[in-house]
Amino acid sequence: MRLSRDSQEDRACPGAGQPPASPLPRAGPRQRPEPPARLQPPPTGSGLAGDARVWERCRHRPAATLPLACSGPGQGQLRPRGPLRAPRPLRSQGLLRPRAGTAPKGGTRAVLEFIRVHPDVRALGTEPHFFDRNYDRGLEWYSLMPRTLDSQITVEKTPSYFVTKEAPRRIFNMSRDTKLIVVVRNPVTRAISDYTQTLSKKPDIPTFEGLSFRNRSLGLVDTSWNAIRIGMYAVHLQSWLQYFPLSQIHFVSGEKLITDPAGEMGKVQDFLGIKRVITDKHFYFNKTKGFPCLKKTESSSLPRCLGKSKGRTHVQIDPEVIEQLRDFYRPYNIKFYETVGQDFRWE
């Protein structure tokens, strides 16, 4: 995470700093950009021109992304069952190909690791960052994703997509039928988790309180700090709703993912249009990490937990600081609930 307060990235969220003056638009009929009926190769010199066969292959990529998410290039191991082909788009029933999107530190890694257990899912383990950092490399670079069978879908995750202004348009132009999975959690808890991770790498950074406020006595929260800005979910969501309907976006509760992983993953499987294979029998609760882990499977003789960076103990924050941040996020949370039609009960 970058802590610079005046970076170009931090200025990419217009309207940050004050709660919305009026209710954000509810889901409903909206004007959606109309892409060409057939995706055409970009003009020469655009940085995306390439072999026409690559464009045709990418036009039929799968439909799920976790901003909760996309992963890096690479060929997966192919199963000897059925004819092989390039990844197909997910059924139009269901959104970042499946892409897993999430606000960073929301729980996308857990969703990705859990969904990879499903035999009808192929997932890239790393984050490709194609639609934010690597877009200039072109679709030929991005097309090197795990191959799938006709019965399978491909999932990738890059959490930063959710807060990248250009990502919705770029993904829509590639595949308007992409399904998006977004993992969200209490924005105050998410910010503390974000800070805890950064502190483990840069122990000399300022205090959480110092980074969170421009003037704490006046209650002025510093929305230029990424850890704070990312949690303004209602603001970021509006960019996605310009291109994708809510029916193509599934929101996973980061809190319920811990307390009821099978229930949350059941909803994810329903959203993707695949059979509910991942159930209670796949999980056990690791008391040391305070997080659910996967039990050993047929392909693994050992249980599987997330890495050491997951489930770490958060730094202690002054309760008054936490209460001030709760007050700051409350109007954003309410507008988010109203827009998605789901109450996450963060208040």
GIFEN-V964161 format. One record per backbone hydrogen bond with DSSP energy under -0.5 kcal/mol. NH is the residue of the N-H (numbers start at 0). CO is the residue of the C=O. Records with the same first field share a line. If there is no record, write none. Layout:
NH->CO ; CO
This chain:
10->6
11->8
13->11
15->12
17->14
26->338
31->29
32->241
34->32
45->42
53->50
54->50
55->51
56->52
57->53
58->54
59->56
60->57
62->96
63->97 ; 153
64->98 ; 178
65->99 ; 155
66->67 ; 100
67->100 ; 180
73->143
81->79
84->147
93->90
97->62 ; 153
98->63 ; 178
99->64 ; 155
100->65 ; 180
102->182
105->102
110->106
111->107
112->108
113->109
114->110
115->111
116->113
117->114
120->117
121->152
123->154
127->125
131->128
132->128
133->128
136->133
137->134
140->137
141->137
142->138
143->140
144->142
147->84
149->82
151->148
152->119
154->121
155->63 ; 97
157->65 ; 99
160->157
161->158
162->159
163->160
164->162
166->163
167->163
169->165
170->166
171->167
172->168
173->169
174->170
177->174
178->62 ; 96
179->247
180->64 ; 98
181->179 ; 249
182->100 ; 180
183->181 ; 251
189->185
190->186
191->187
192->188
193->189
194->190
195->191
196->192
197->193
198->194
199->195
200->196 ; 197
201->197
204->201
210->206
211->207
212->208
213->219
214->219
218->214 ; 215
219->214
220->218
221->211
222->220
224->221
225->223
227->224
228->224
229->225
230->227
231->228
232->230
234->231
235->231
236->232
237->233 ; 234
238->234 ; 235
239->235 ; 236
240->236
241->237
242->239
243->239
247->244
248->245
249->179
251->181 ; 249
253->183 ; 251
256->252
257->253 ; 254
258->254
259->255
263->259
264->260
265->261
266->262
267->263
268->264
269->265
270->266
271->267
272->268 ; 269
273->268
276->274
278->276
281->278
282->279
283->292
285->283 ; 290
286->284
289->285
290->285
292->283
293->303
294->281
299->296
303->293
309->306
311->308
320->317
321->317
322->318
323->319
324->320
325->321
326->322
327->323
328->324
329->325
330->326
332->328
333->329
334->330
335->331
336->332
337->333
338->334
339->335
340->336
341->336
343->341
